[in-house]
Amino acid sequence: MLAADPDPLAADVRRDVVAWFDVHARDLPWRAHDRTPWGVLVSEVMLQQTPVVRVEPAWRAWMDRWPTPADLAAAPTADVLRAWDRLGYPRRALRLQECARTVVEQHGGDLPDDEAALLALPGVGAYTAAAVRAFAFGRRSVVLDTNVRRVLARVAAGEALPAPAQTVAETRAAAAWVPDDDAAAARWAAASMELGALVCTARAPRCDACPVADRCRWLAAGRPVDAHAHRRRTQAWTGTDRQARGRVMALLREAIAPVPHDAVAAVWPDAAQLARCLDALVADGLVVRDEPSGDDPDPSATTYRLPG
């Protein structure tokens, strides 16, 4: 477990990780000097559970089309969902548009830099608010994604991986590693995240390429196995509701008109599972179901479409 008191390793580790980052940081568009705070927020939402290689082209296209919150707020929701395409978890697209509308209505179209105001935006949680403060505004915050958590677990606590669920104690301990200076804190956040993404990876860490390998407590302990391994499971995909929902969304994104029930039914073999997923998609606001009227409506006449 990380200690909440200042760690004697912290200053040296921060210095060397930031120096490594200065040389090895990926050239990502949301890190460019001309990126906007809104662009940073969009990248953070897209990067949730989606790899950089898929996000980068989608982010560029999205920002070309809707460069400001006002642009996205005014867009038809169906266009937003189509542009989200195969990034996965399309509810993120709906929340992002809700966020844009709130920024326009409550903040004059400018993303706020206050953490409490960021947290009040739709779809923005503690990690995203902290990341936007650091990466968009260069402000001190405790940025703890899975990469940073893993780096600190290994270097500071000597553990293979952090606990499955982030705790208050872990957050407090991580805060002790964050410099007091705004610019230095933001740089540490970016550098430690990049180290976790490129070197200190979950399954095959490249310890020979790590700038702080000589101070890593996990490496010094002989790389002990993950104490929480029995609680970690690889998320299934084939045959899941997520896959079924994805099939439906892919069909509706491609459609130029409402899709008949029979065409939707053809994308998934399990009728009961598909019905459950369709109900969930409608409840989530991702799909609109248009049912026939009359005393004895024909279920096959039901159609589905994207909202807006």
Helices and strands as residue ranges (DSSP letters): H 10-24, G 29-31, H 37-47, H 52-65, H 69-73, H 77-84, H 91-107, H 115-119, H 126-135, H 146-155, H 168-175, H 182-198, G 207-209, G 213-215, H 217-220, G 229-231, H 241-254, E 259-260, H 261-265, H 271-283, E 288-290, G 299-301, E 303-305
